[in-house]
């Protein structure tokens, strides 16, 4: 995950213990393992961070958007952080 000043991160509001199928879907979107995602969520840490102006922005920006859409579709609140 990115830590650049131009990064945007999303954290799930609260610390829900999400089922495996949700973590699997997030893995397919973000590329982060289920265990890594579960630990981040339970610790209140970002689920995904994207450097919006980095060399791979064409890859990370759509992943960020997909992650937000997926989480919103589940009715989960998110908090966006800039500058990671």
C-alpha positions in Angstrom: 0.0 0.0 0.0 1.1 3.5 -0.7 2.3 6.1 1.8 2.8 9.0 -0.5 1.5 12.5 0.2 -0.8 12.2 -2.8 -2.3 8.9 -1.5 -5.9 8.4 -0.6 -6.8 5.7 1.9 -10.1 4.2 2.9 -10.8 2.7 6.3 -14.0 0.9 7.2 -16.0 2.8 9.8 -15.9 0.7 13.0 -14.2 -2.6 13.3 -16.6 -5.2 11.9 -15.5 -8.9 11.8 -16.4 -9.5 8.1 -17.1 -12.9 6.8 -14.7 -14.8 4.5 -16.7 -14.2 1.4 -16.5 -10.4 1.9 -12.8 -10.6 2.6 -12.3 -12.7 -0.5 -14.1 -10.1 -2.7 -11.9 -7.4 -1.1 -8.8 -9.5 -1.9 -9.8 -9.7 -5.5 -10.3 -6.0 -5.6 -7.3 -4.8 -3.6 -4.8 -7.6 -3.9 -4.4 -7.8 -0.1 -4.7 -11.2 1.6 -7.7 -12.1 3.7 -5.6 -12.2 6.9 -4.0 -8.9 6.1 -7.4 -7.3 5.4 -9.0 -8.8 8.6 -6.1 -7.5 10.8 -6.3 -4.0 9.2 -10.1 -3.8 9.6 -10.0 -5.0 13.3 -7.2 -2.5 14.0 -9.1 0.4 12.4 -6.3 0.7 9.7 -6.8 1.5 6.0 -8.2 -1.3 3.9 -6.6 0.2 0.8 -4.4 3.1 -0.1 -3.7 4.5 -3.6 -1.1 7.0 -4.8 -3.4 8.9 -7.1 -0.5 10.6 -8.9 2.1 7.9 -8.9 3.3 5.9 -11.9 0.7 3.1 -11.3 -2.3 5.4 -10.8 -4.1 3.8 -13.8 -4.1 0.6 -11.8 -4.7 1.8 -8.2 -7.3 4.4 -8.8 -9.9 2.0 -10.3 -9.2 -0.5 -7.4 -9.9 2.3 -4.9 -13.1 3.1 -6.6 -14.2 -0.6 -6.8 -13.4 -1.0 -3.1 -15.5 2.0 -2.2 -18.4 0.8 -4.4 -18.2 -2.7 -3.0 -18.2 -1.5 0.7 -21.0 1.0 0.1 -23.0 -1.8 -1.6 -22.7 -3.8 1.7 -23.9 -0.7 3.6 -20.5 -0.3 5.4 -19.4 3.2 6.2 -16.0 4.4 5.1 -13.6 7.1 6.1 -11.3 8.6 3.5 -7.8 9.8 4.5 -5.6 11.9 2.3 -1.8 11.7 2.5 -2.1 8.1 3.8 
